[in-house]
Amino acid sequence: MVQAAPVPFDPVATLRVVERWLSEAAERNLDLVVFPEAFIGGYPKGSAFGGVVGDRTTVGRDEFARYWNGAVEVPGPVTDRLGELAAGARTHLVIGVVEREYGTLYCSVLFFSDTGALLGKRRKLMPTGAERMIWGFGDGSTLDVHRTKLGRLGAVICWENMMPATRMAMYAQGIELYCAPTADSRESHHATMRHVAMEGRCFVLAANQCLRTRDFPADHPTPYGDDPEQLISRGGSSIIGPLGEVLAGPVLDQEVLLTADLDMGLIPRARYDFDPVGHYARPDVFRLHVDTTARRAVQTNDSLSPSPSADLPTTFT
């Protein structure tokens, strides 16, 4: 698992960062590599984008335009390159991106096999707080858990992990490798990750950025002062076993490739006395309905309309 800083708003430069970390992962023969939330595109912590209740500023609109231009189409040139990098490293890759469709951005997670195939994407259902100014809401159509040779692989993003229904939707699909890209480095979030591992009887891989003021463009407005070494995101990434045991981390204030050996045979042992969607469930009392249909404003001939932004000139190479 990678705890590092991307190049915010610059997907091409961030791809080089991804390539560097995947090269190290390949040297260690890692089977799965997880990157943090919004790694490609950037998590603009502290940014206001000129937004206040009832008004926006011209400068803020310019700032959002730069953010929009640094987001990625899925699929597209950036996803093609990520597939190549995953195949080159012979590893499964899970990575947070800022996805662009129409005039809206989404906080998404992409999944790649060790042959480079794009297995799918997962859009964040519920942006938190001011994230709602810049990110749209995902729907149930991407609440997938992917069957891989490593195990059942899925992702729940940041504070979605405090949404019990979202967790149950993952558990019901038999998730075993529960990836949790996040922007929260607090001890309280680490406690949440341990709870999720115990509740789901699965391995949890929580990845966060280690980000400093200097990692942003020099003209990017920030409330964190002028010290280039000021930490904006402290990390706190960790890997947790299915009984809540911490296998690696949490690591703070530094970039790191965090690793652990995961014994998948521990999962049925852990579920022996607790299975939240099996023998420990009470469907006679509680039931959850999950709507997995795609929710789009316009459909043509019963098919989803394409994103017009897909026809815009690309800045990717």
C-alpha positions as CSV (number, residue, x, y, z in Angstrom):
1,M,0.0,0.0,0.0
2,V,1.3,3.4,-1.0
3,Q,1.3,6.4,1.3
4,A,2.7,9.3,-0.8
5,A,2.0,12.6,-2.4
6,P,0.7,13.0,-6.0
7,V,1.1,16.1,-8.1
8,P,-2.2,17.7,-7.6
9,F,-4.1,18.8,-10.8
10,D,-1.5,17.1,-13.0
11,P,-2.5,13.5,-14.0
12,V,0.5,13.1,-16.3
13,A,3.0,14.0,-13.6
14,T,1.1,11.8,-11.1
15,L,1.3,8.9,-13.4
16,R,5.1,9.1,-13.2
17,V,4.7,9.0,-9.4
18,V,2.5,5.9,-9.7
19,E,5.1,4.3,-12.0
20,R,7.9,4.9,-9.5
21,W,5.9,3.3,-6.6
22,L,4.8,0.4,-8.8
23,S,8.3,-0.3,-9.8
24,E,9.3,-0.7,-6.2
25,A,6.2,-2.9,-5.7
26,A,7.3,-5.1,-8.6
27,E,10.8,-5.5,-7.0
28,R,9.0,-6.7,-3.8
29,N,6.7,-9.0,-5.8
30,L,3.6,-7.5,-4.4
31,D,0.3,-8.9,-5.5
32,L,-1.9,-5.9,-4.6
33,V,-1.1,-2.2,-4.4
34,V,-3.6,0.3,-3.0
35,F,-3.2,4.1,-3.5
36,P,-5.1,6.8,-1.5
37,E,-8.3,8.6,-2.2
38,A,-8.2,11.1,-5.2
39,F,-4.5,10.3,-5.8
40,I,-4.8,11.2,-9.5
41,G,-6.4,14.6,-9.8
42,G,-5.7,15.5,-6.2
43,Y,-7.5,15.9,-2.9
44,P,-7.6,19.7,-2.5
45,K,-7.6,19.8,1.2
46,G,-8.2,23.3,2.5
47,S,-9.4,24.7,-0.8
48,A,-12.6,26.8,-0.8
49,F,-13.0,27.3,-4.6
50,G,-14.5,30.7,-3.9
51,G,-17.7,29.2,-2.5
52,V,-19.9,30.7,0.2
53,V,-23.6,30.3,0.8
54,G,-25.4,32.1,-2.0
55,D,-22.3,33.1,-4.0
56,R,-19.2,32.0,-5.9
57,T,-16.2,34.1,-7.1
58,T,-14.6,34.4,-10.5
59,V,-11.3,33.4,-9.0
60,G,-12.9,30.3,-7.4
61,R,-14.4,29.4,-10.8
62,D,-11.0,29.6,-12.3
63,E,-9.6,27.4,-9.6
64,F,-12.3,24.8,-10.2
65,A,-11.6,24.9,-14.0
66,R,-8.0,23.9,-13.3
67,Y,-9.2,21.1,-11.0
68,W,-11.7,19.9,-13.7
69,N,-9.0,19.9,-16.4
70,G,-6.8,17.8,-14.1
71,A,-9.5,15.1,-13.7
72,V,-9.7,12.0,-15.8
73,E,-12.1,10.2,-18.1
74,V,-12.9,6.6,-17.3
75,P,-12.0,4.9,-19.5
76,G,-9.5,7.1,-21.2
77,P,-5.8,7.7,-21.8
78,V,-5.0,7.8,-18.1
79,T,-6.8,4.5,-17.4
80,D,-5.0,3.0,-20.3
81,R,-1.7,4.0,-18.9
82,L,-2.6,2.7,-15.4
83,G,-3.5,-0.6,-16.9
84,E,-0.1,-0.8,-18.6
85,L,1.6,0.0,-15.3
86,A,-0.3,-2.6,-13.4
87,A,0.6,-5.2,-16.1
88,G,4.2,-4.2,-16.0
89,A,4.4,-4.6,-12.3
90,R,2.4,-7.8,-12.4
91,T,0.1,-6.6,-9.6
92,H,-3.5,-5.8,-9.0
93,L,-3.9,-2.0,-8.6
94,V,-6.5,-0.1,-6.7
95,I,-6.2,3.7,-7.0
96,G,-8.3,6.8,-6.2
97,V,-8.9,9.3,-9.0
98,V,-10.9,12.4,-9.6
99,E,-13.2,11.3,-12.4
100,R,-14.7,13.8,-14.9
101,E,-18.1,13.2,-16.6
102,Y,-20.2,16.0,-18.2
103,G,-19.5,19.1,-16.1
104,T,-19.3,17.1,-12.9
105,L,-16.4,15.6,-11.0
106,Y,-16.6,12.4,-8.9
107,C,-14.3,10.9,-6.3
108,S,-13.8,7.4,-7.7
109,V,-11.6,4.3,-7.2
110,L,-10.4,2.2,-10.1
111,F,-9.5,-1.5,-10.1
112,F,-7.0,-3.1,-12.4
113,S,-6.0,-6.8,-12.7
114,D,-2.4,-7.9,-12.8
115,T,-2.8,-8.2,-16.6
116,G,-3.8,-4.5,-16.8
117,A,-7.5,-5.0,-17.4
118,L,-9.8,-2.3,-16.0
119,L,-12.1,-4.3,-13.7
120,G,-14.3,-1.5,-12.8
121,K,-14.8,1.8,-10.9
122,R,-16.4,2.8,-7.6
123,R,-17.9,6.2,-7.2
124,K,-18.1,7.8,-3.8
125,L,-21.7,7.8,-2.7
126,M,-21.6,10.6,-0.2
127,P,-19.0,13.5,-0.5
128,T,-18.4,14.9,3.0
129,G,-18.9,18.5,3.9
130,A,-17.4,21.0,1.4
131,E,-16.5,18.1,-0.9
132,R,-20.1,18.4,-2.1
133,M,-19.2,21.7,-3.7
134,I,-16.8,20.0,-6.1
135,W,-17.9,16.3,-6.3
136,G,-21.1,14.8,-7.5
137,F,-22.8,11.9,-5.8
138,G,-22.3,8.3,-6.9
139,D,-25.1,5.8,-7.3
140,G,-25.6,2.1,-6.5
141,S,-24.4,1.0,-10.0
142,T,-20.7,0.9,-8.9
143,L,-21.2,-0.9,-5.6
144,D,-19.4,-3.9,-6.9
145,V,-17.0,-6.4,-5.4
146,H,-14.7,-7.9,-8.0
147,R,-13.8,-11.6,-8.0
148,T,-10.0,-11.9,-8.5
149,K,-7.5,-14.6,-8.0
150,L,-6.4,-12.9,-4.8
151,G,-10.0,-12.8,-3.4
152,R,-13.1,-10.7,-3.5
153,L,-11.8,-7.1,-3.9
154,G,-13.8,-3.9,-3.3
155,A,-13.5,-0.4,-2.0
156,V,-15.3,2.0,0.4
157,I,-14.1,5.5,0.4
158,C,-13.2,7.7,3.4
159,W,-16.3,8.5,5.5
160,E,-18.5,6.1,3.6
161,N,-17.0,3.7,6.1
162,M,-19.2,5.2,8.7
163,M,-22.3,4.4,6.6
164,P,-23.6,1.1,7.9
165,A,-25.7,0.3,4.9
166,T,-22.7,0.8,2.6
167,R,-20.6,-1.6,4.6
168,M,-23.4,-4.2,4.6
169,A,-23.7,-3.9,0.8
170,M,-20.0,-4.9,0.7
171,Y,-20.3,-7.7,3.2
172,A,-23.2,-9.2,1.3
173,Q,-21.0,-9.6,-1.7
174,G,-18.4,-11.5,0.3
175,I,-15.7,-8.8,0.3
176,E,-12.4,-10.2,1.5
177,L,-10.0,-7.4,0.5
178,Y,-11.7,-4.3,1.7
179,C,-9.8,-1.3,0.4
180,A,-10.4,2.0,2.1
181,P,-8.7,5.0,0.3
182,T,-9.2,8.0,2.6
183,A,-8.2,11.6,3.4
184,D,-8.6,11.1,7.1
185,S,-5.4,10.7,9.1
186,R,-6.9,10.9,12.6
187,E,-6.7,8.1,15.2
188,S,-10.5,8.0,15.3
189,H,-10.5,6.9,11.7
190,H,-7.9,4.2,12.4
191,A,-10.3,3.0,15.1
192,T,-13.1,2.9,12.4
193,M,-10.9,0.8,10.2
194,R,-10.3,-1.7,12.9
195,H,-14.0,-1.9,13.6
196,V,-14.7,-2.5,9.9
197,A,-12.2,-5.4,9.8
198,M,-13.8,-7.0,12.8
199,E,-17.3,-6.4,11.6
200,G,-16.8,-7.6,8.1
201,R,-14.3,-10.3,9.0
202,C,-12.1,-9.2,6.2
203,F,-8.7,-7.6,5.5
204,V,-8.9,-3.8,5.5
205,L,-6.3,-1.8,3.6
206,A,-6.6,1.9,4.5
207,A,-4.5,4.2,2.3
208,N,-4.0,8.0,2.8
209,Q,-1.7,10.6,1.3
210,C,1.3,12.2,3.0
211,L,0.9,15.7,1.6
212,R,2.7,19.0,2.2
213,T,2.2,22.6,1.1
214,R,5.0,22.3,-1.4
215,D,3.2,19.5,-3.2
216,F,0.6,22.0,-4.6
217,P,1.2,24.6,-7.3
218,A,2.8,27.7,-6.0
219,D,-0.3,29.8,-6.9
220,H,-2.7,27.5,-5.2
221,P,-4.6,29.2,-2.4
222,T,-4.2,27.4,0.9
223,P,-5.1,28.2,4.5
224,Y,-2.0,26.4,5.8
225,G,0.6,29.2,5.5
226,D,3.7,29.6,3.4
227,D,6.0,26.9,5.0
228,P,6.6,24.4,2.2
229,E,7.1,21.6,4.7
230,Q,3.8,22.2,6.4
231,L,1.9,18.9,6.6
232,I,-1.6,19.0,5.1
233,S,-2.2,15.3,5.3
234,R,-0.3,13.1,7.8
235,G,-1.0,9.7,6.3
236,G,-1.9,7.1,8.9
237,S,-2.2,4.3,6.4
238,S,-2.6,0.8,7.9
239,I,-3.4,-2.9,7.1
240,I,-5.7,-4.7,9.4
241,G,-6.6,-8.4,9.7
242,P,-10.1,-9.9,10.0
243,L,-10.1,-10.0,13.8
244,G,-9.1,-6.4,14.0
245,E,-5.4,-7.0,14.5
246,V,-3.1,-4.3,13.1
247,L,-0.7,-6.0,10.6
248,A,1.1,-2.8,9.5
249,G,1.0,0.9,10.4
250,P,-0.4,3.3,11.0
251,V,2.5,5.4,9.7
252,L,2.4,9.2,10.0
253,D,4.3,12.1,8.5
254,Q,6.3,10.1,5.9
255,E,6.0,8.5,2.5
256,V,6.1,4.7,2.7
257,L,5.2,1.5,0.8
258,L,3.4,-0.4,3.6
259,T,3.3,-4.1,3.2
260,A,1.9,-7.2,4.9
261,D,1.5,-10.9,4.1
262,L,-2.3,-11.7,4.0
263,D,-3.3,-15.2,4.9
264,M,-6.8,-15.6,3.3
265,G,-7.3,-18.7,5.3
266,L,-7.8,-16.5,8.3
267,I,-11.1,-15.2,6.9
268,P,-13.3,-18.4,7.4
269,R,-11.6,-18.8,10.8
270,A,-12.8,-15.3,11.7
271,R,-16.3,-15.9,10.4
272,Y,-16.7,-19.0,12.5
273,D,-18.3,-17.0,15.3
274,F,-19.4,-13.8,13.4
275,D,-20.8,-13.3,9.9
276,P,-22.7,-10.1,9.6
277,V,-24.7,-11.3,6.5
278,G,-24.9,-15.0,7.5
279,H,-25.4,-16.8,10.8
280,Y,-25.1,-13.5,12.8
281,A,-27.7,-11.7,10.7
282,R,-31.4,-11.5,11.6
283,P,-33.2,-11.1,8.2
284,D,-36.5,-11.8,10.0
285,V,-36.0,-8.4,11.8
286,F,-33.6,-6.4,9.6
287,R,-33.4,-6.2,5.8
288,L,-31.4,-3.9,3.5
289,H,-32.5,-3.0,0.0
290,V,-29.7,-1.9,-2.4
291,D,-30.6,-0.2,-5.7
292,T,-27.8,-0.9,-8.1
293,T,-29.3,0.9,-11.1
294,A,-27.4,3.7,-12.8
295,R,-29.1,7.1,-12.2
296,R,-28.6,9.4,-15.2
297,A,-30.6,12.5,-16.2
298,V,-30.8,11.5,-19.9
299,Q,-31.2,8.2,-21.6
300,T,-31.4,7.6,-25.3
301,N,-33.0,4.4,-26.7
302,D,-32.8,2.8,-23.2
303,S,-29.0,3.3,-23.1
304,L,-26.9,5.8,-21.1
305,S,-26.0,9.0,-23.0
306,P,-22.2,9.5,-23.4
307,S,-20.3,12.2,-21.7
308,P,-19.9,15.2,-24.0
309,S,-16.5,15.9,-22.3
310,A,-15.2,12.8,-23.9
311,D,-15.0,14.7,-27.2
312,L,-13.0,17.6,-25.8
313,P,-9.3,17.9,-26.7
314,T,-7.2,16.0,-24.2
315,T,-4.1,17.3,-22.5
316,F,-2.8,13.8,-21.7
317,T,0.2,12.2,-23.3
